Amino acid sequence: MEITSRQARWEIPGVATLEAGAGGLTKLVISATEGQAEIYLHGAHVTHFQPSGRKPVLFLSQKSLFEADKPIRGGIPLIFPWFGPNTDDPSAPMHGFARVKNWEVINVSKTSAGDVSATFELASRQPMSKVWPHSFQLQYTVRIGKELSLTLSVKNLSSKAFSFEEAFHTYLAVSDVRQSRIEGLAGHQYIDKVDQFQIKTQGAGPIAIEGETDRVYLDTADVVCVQDPVLDRELRVRKIDSQSTVLWNPWIAKAKAMADFGDEEWPGMVCVETANVGKNKISLPAGATHEMRAIISAH
């Protein structure tokens, strides 16, 4: 993908550069004082985050396709304006269109503390699809430092209210998901998508992943921590203005069935997704703006 002069003006030598990434897609490579990251303009997709002196925090599949009409597998896919299949049109893109659209860089800056912020925009006053006939503006700010901060701003440019779902579909890297434990969701209700969408309540104590897992936890704003005893670290996901958390691992059979996911990669990841989905979807009045934020850190 050609790097335009409009995009290149946001480069900061030695700090933020636009480069040709996998599949010829353009990526923004960021070197902050306390962390490094890579963000593809395709989907405004964060594919890499690594605090200085530590191991990478995000998982990225070696089988990801990196094609202009397909989502990237791993990192942090950005989901908007629906989660999962579209109920009105099953042929519409899974998880919405935001993760397969090309976003524009509209700002890159470095703070006095050495953190780097990059803001991307996707906006349209024309219908993006027959199931999304609304005018909108998305701005997505990624701040890189010791922590990774994500802020998605959704503005309704239409004359009427609209509703939407959103998620940071975060793939966290772990040494072995079977030995990892997830804390912060005890006592919350969830939809178990691998057990006929039954509504269940999470028990006390940490969660162990013991098979295919696809759960949508509702009405929870709690911090979620992933304990990784092999790497002796904790990955922490804090969030603001998010009322849903999605927990996902494909396990053995589903991993083998996915063309863009390695058969043996599933032990090395777990998705802890910051979201507003289902009953927690957002209804946004005309002219209004909603922000959702996540802060991801390694300890």
C-alpha positions as CSV (number, residue, x, y, z in Angstrom):
1,M,0.0,0.0,0.0
2,E,1.4,3.4,-1.0
3,I,2.2,5.8,1.8
4,T,0.7,9.2,1.0
5,S,2.3,12.5,1.9
6,R,-0.7,13.2,4.0
7,Q,0.0,10.2,6.1
8,A,3.8,10.7,6.1
9,R,3.5,14.1,7.6
10,W,2.8,12.5,10.9
11,E,6.1,10.6,11.0
12,I,8.6,11.5,13.8
13,P,12.1,10.3,13.0
14,G,13.2,7.6,15.3
15,V,9.8,7.6,17.1
16,A,7.0,6.9,14.6
17,T,7.5,5.7,11.0
18,L,5.2,4.4,8.3
19,E,6.5,1.2,6.7
20,A,5.3,-1.6,4.4
21,G,4.1,-4.4,6.5
22,A,3.0,-8.0,5.8
23,G,1.0,-8.4,2.6
24,G,2.1,-4.9,1.5
25,L,-0.2,-3.3,4.1
26,T,1.0,-0.1,5.7
27,K,1.9,-0.1,9.4
28,L,2.9,2.6,11.8
29,V,5.9,1.5,13.8
30,I,6.3,3.3,17.2
31,S,9.2,3.4,19.5
32,A,8.3,5.1,22.8
33,T,10.7,5.5,25.7
34,E,9.2,2.6,27.6
35,G,7.5,0.5,24.9
36,Q,7.2,-0.4,21.3
37,A,4.2,-1.1,19.1
38,E,3.1,-1.7,15.5
39,I,-0.3,-0.6,14.2
40,Y,-1.7,-1.4,10.8
41,L,-3.8,1.2,9.0
42,H,-5.9,-1.7,7.9
43,G,-8.4,-1.9,10.7
44,A,-6.3,0.5,12.8
45,H,-5.1,-2.8,14.1
46,V,-2.5,-3.0,16.9
47,T,-0.5,-6.1,16.1
48,H,2.4,-5.7,18.5
49,F,3.0,-4.2,21.9
50,Q,6.1,-4.8,24.0
51,P,7.1,-2.8,27.1
52,S,10.8,-2.2,27.2
53,G,12.8,-5.0,28.8
54,R,9.8,-7.4,28.7
55,K,8.3,-10.0,26.4
56,P,5.5,-9.1,23.9
57,V,2.1,-8.7,25.4
58,L,0.0,-9.6,22.3
59,F,-0.4,-12.8,20.4
60,L,-0.3,-12.6,16.6
61,S,-1.0,-15.8,14.5
62,Q,1.7,-16.8,12.0
63,K,-1.1,-17.8,9.7
64,S,-2.8,-14.4,9.6
65,L,-3.6,-13.6,6.0
66,F,-2.8,-9.8,5.9
67,E,-5.2,-9.2,3.0
68,A,-7.1,-5.9,2.3
69,D,-10.5,-7.5,2.5
70,K,-9.9,-9.8,5.6
71,P,-9.2,-9.1,9.3
72,I,-5.8,-9.7,10.8
73,R,-5.8,-12.7,13.2
74,G,-4.3,-11.7,16.6
75,G,-3.2,-8.4,18.2
76,I,-6.2,-6.2,18.8
77,P,-9.0,-6.3,16.1
78,L,-11.3,-3.3,16.5
79,I,-14.9,-4.4,16.4
80,F,-17.7,-2.0,15.3
81,P,-20.7,-1.6,14.8
82,W,-21.9,-5.2,15.6
83,F,-20.4,-8.1,17.4
84,G,-20.4,-11.5,15.8
85,P,-22.7,-12.1,12.8
86,N,-25.1,-9.4,11.8
87,T,-28.6,-10.5,12.8
88,D,-30.2,-8.7,9.8
89,D,-27.7,-9.8,7.2
90,P,-25.6,-12.9,7.8
91,S,-23.6,-12.1,4.7
92,A,-22.3,-8.9,6.3
93,P,-18.8,-8.9,7.7
94,M,-18.4,-10.8,10.9
95,H,-17.8,-8.4,13.8
96,G,-18.6,-5.4,11.6
97,F,-16.7,-3.4,9.0
98,A,-14.2,-1.4,11.1
99,R,-11.6,-4.1,11.2
100,V,-11.4,-4.5,7.4
101,K,-11.5,-0.8,6.5
102,N,-8.4,1.4,5.9
103,W,-8.1,4.1,8.6
104,E,-6.4,7.4,8.3
105,V,-3.7,8.7,10.6
106,I,-4.8,12.1,11.9
107,N,-2.2,12.7,14.7
108,V,1.0,11.4,16.2
109,S,2.6,13.1,19.2
110,K,5.2,12.4,21.9
111,T,4.6,13.4,25.5
112,S,7.2,14.9,27.8
113,A,7.3,11.6,29.6
114,G,8.2,9.8,26.4
115,D,4.9,8.1,25.7
116,V,3.7,8.2,22.0
117,S,0.0,8.7,21.0
118,A,-1.3,7.9,17.6
119,T,-4.9,8.8,16.5
120,F,-6.7,7.1,13.6
121,E,-10.0,8.1,12.0
122,L,-12.7,6.3,10.1
123,A,-15.8,8.4,9.2
124,S,-18.6,8.4,6.6
125,R,-21.7,10.4,5.9
126,Q,-22.8,7.7,3.5
127,P,-24.2,4.3,4.4
128,M,-21.3,1.8,4.8
129,S,-23.6,-1.0,4.1
130,K,-27.4,-1.7,3.8
131,V,-27.4,-2.8,7.4
132,W,-25.6,0.4,8.6
133,P,-27.3,3.4,7.0
134,H,-25.9,5.9,9.5
135,S,-23.4,8.8,9.4
136,F,-20.6,8.4,12.0
137,Q,-17.1,9.4,13.0
138,L,-14.7,7.0,14.7
139,Q,-11.5,8.2,16.3
140,Y,-9.2,5.7,17.9
141,T,-6.2,6.8,20.0
142,V,-3.5,4.3,20.9
143,R,-1.0,5.5,23.5
144,I,2.2,3.5,23.9
145,G,4.5,3.6,26.9
146,K,4.9,1.2,29.8
147,E,1.2,0.5,29.3
148,L,-0.9,0.3,26.2
149,S,-3.9,2.6,26.3
150,L,-6.8,2.3,23.8
151,T,-9.6,4.9,23.4
152,L,-12.4,4.5,20.9
153,S,-14.6,7.6,20.3
154,V,-17.8,7.1,18.4
155,K,-19.7,10.2,17.2
156,N,-23.2,10.1,15.8
157,L,-23.3,12.4,12.7
158,S,-26.8,11.3,11.8
159,S,-30.0,13.2,12.5
160,K,-31.4,10.2,14.5
161,A,-30.1,8.0,17.3
162,F,-28.4,4.7,16.5
163,S,-27.3,1.7,18.5
164,F,-24.0,-0.2,18.1
165,E,-21.8,-2.8,19.7
166,E,-18.0,-2.4,20.1
167,A,-15.0,-4.4,21.3
168,F,-11.2,-4.4,21.6
169,H,-10.8,-8.1,20.6
170,T,-7.5,-8.3,22.5
171,Y,-5.4,-11.5,22.0
172,L,-3.1,-11.7,25.0
173,A,0.1,-13.8,24.7
174,V,0.6,-16.5,27.4
175,S,3.1,-19.3,27.7
176,D,0.4,-22.0,28.0
177,V,-3.3,-21.2,28.4
178,R,-3.8,-24.5,30.3
179,Q,-1.6,-23.3,33.1
180,S,-2.8,-19.7,33.1
181,R,-5.6,-18.4,35.3
182,I,-8.0,-15.5,34.8
183,E,-9.2,-13.4,37.7
184,G,-11.7,-10.6,38.0
185,L,-14.9,-12.2,36.6
186,A,-16.1,-14.2,39.7
187,G,-19.8,-13.9,40.4
188,H,-20.7,-12.3,37.0
189,Q,-23.3,-13.7,34.7
190,Y,-22.2,-14.8,31.2
191,I,-23.5,-16.2,28.0
192,D,-21.8,-19.5,27.2
193,K,-21.6,-19.6,23.4
194,V,-20.2,-23.1,23.3
195,D,-23.1,-24.5,25.4
196,Q,-26.2,-23.3,23.4
197,F,-25.9,-19.7,24.6
198,Q,-27.0,-20.7,28.1
199,I,-26.8,-17.9,30.8
200,K,-24.5,-19.0,33.6
201,T,-22.9,-17.5,36.7
202,Q,-19.2,-17.6,37.1
203,G,-18.1,-19.3,40.3
204,A,-15.7,-18.0,42.9
205,G,-12.0,-18.3,42.3
206,P,-9.8,-18.0,39.2
207,I,-11.0,-19.3,35.8
208,A,-9.1,-22.2,34.3
209,I,-9.3,-22.7,30.5
210,E,-10.0,-26.4,30.0
211,G,-11.6,-26.6,26.5
212,E,-13.0,-24.3,23.8
213,T,-14.1,-21.2,25.6
214,D,-16.4,-18.4,24.3
215,R,-18.1,-16.4,27.0
216,V,-19.7,-13.0,27.0
217,Y,-19.7,-11.6,30.6
218,L,-22.3,-8.9,31.0
219,D,-22.6,-6.0,33.4
220,T,-19.0,-6.0,34.5
221,A,-16.6,-3.1,34.6
222,D,-14.0,-5.0,36.7
223,V,-10.3,-5.3,36.0
224,V,-9.4,-8.7,34.5
225,C,-6.0,-10.2,35.3
226,V,-4.3,-13.2,33.5
227,Q,-1.8,-15.0,35.7
228,D,1.0,-16.7,33.7
229,P,3.1,-18.8,36.1
230,V,5.5,-20.0,33.4
231,L,6.5,-16.5,32.4
232,D,6.0,-15.3,36.0
233,R,3.9,-12.4,35.0
234,E,0.4,-10.9,35.2
235,L,-1.3,-9.3,32.3
236,R,-3.9,-6.8,33.4
237,V,-6.8,-5.3,31.5
238,R,-8.4,-2.2,33.0
239,K,-11.3,-0.5,31.3
240,I,-13.5,2.6,31.4
241,D,-17.1,2.8,30.0
242,S,-17.2,-0.9,29.1
243,Q,-19.8,-3.1,30.6
244,S,-19.0,-6.4,28.8
245,T,-15.9,-8.7,28.9
246,V,-15.5,-11.5,26.3
247,L,-13.3,-14.5,27.1
248,W,-12.2,-16.7,24.2
249,N,-9.9,-19.5,23.3
250,P,-10.6,-21.8,20.3
251,W,-8.9,-24.9,21.7
252,I,-7.9,-27.8,19.5
253,A,-10.7,-28.5,17.0
254,K,-11.7,-25.0,16.2
255,A,-8.0,-23.9,15.8
256,K,-7.6,-26.6,13.2
257,A,-10.8,-25.5,11.4
258,M,-9.5,-21.9,11.0
259,A,-7.5,-21.2,7.9
260,D,-5.8,-18.1,9.4
261,F,-4.9,-19.7,12.7
262,G,-2.1,-22.2,13.3
263,D,-3.2,-25.7,14.4
264,E,-0.9,-25.6,17.4
265,E,-1.1,-22.0,18.3
266,W,-4.1,-22.1,20.6
267,P,-2.1,-22.7,23.9
268,G,-0.2,-19.4,23.4
269,M,-3.2,-17.0,23.6
270,V,-6.3,-16.0,25.4
271,C,-8.7,-13.3,24.4
272,V,-9.8,-10.9,27.1
273,E,-12.0,-8.4,25.2
274,T,-13.1,-5.0,26.4
275,A,-16.6,-4.6,25.0
276,N,-20.1,-3.2,25.0
277,V,-22.2,-6.0,23.4
278,G,-25.6,-7.6,23.6
279,K,-27.7,-6.1,26.4
280,N,-24.8,-3.7,27.0
281,K,-24.8,-2.2,23.5
282,I,-24.7,1.6,23.2
283,S,-27.6,3.8,22.1
284,L,-26.2,7.1,20.9
285,P,-28.4,10.1,20.3
286,A,-27.9,12.3,17.3
287,G,-24.8,14.5,17.6
288,A,-23.6,12.7,20.8
289,T,-20.2,11.0,21.4
290,H,-19.4,7.8,23.3
291,E,-15.9,6.7,24.5
292,M,-14.6,3.3,25.5
293,R,-11.2,2.8,26.9
294,A,-8.9,0.0,27.9
295,I,-5.4,0.0,29.6
296,I,-3.3,-3.1,29.1
297,S,-0.2,-3.7,31.2
298,A,2.3,-6.4,32.2
299,H,3.4,-6.9,35.8
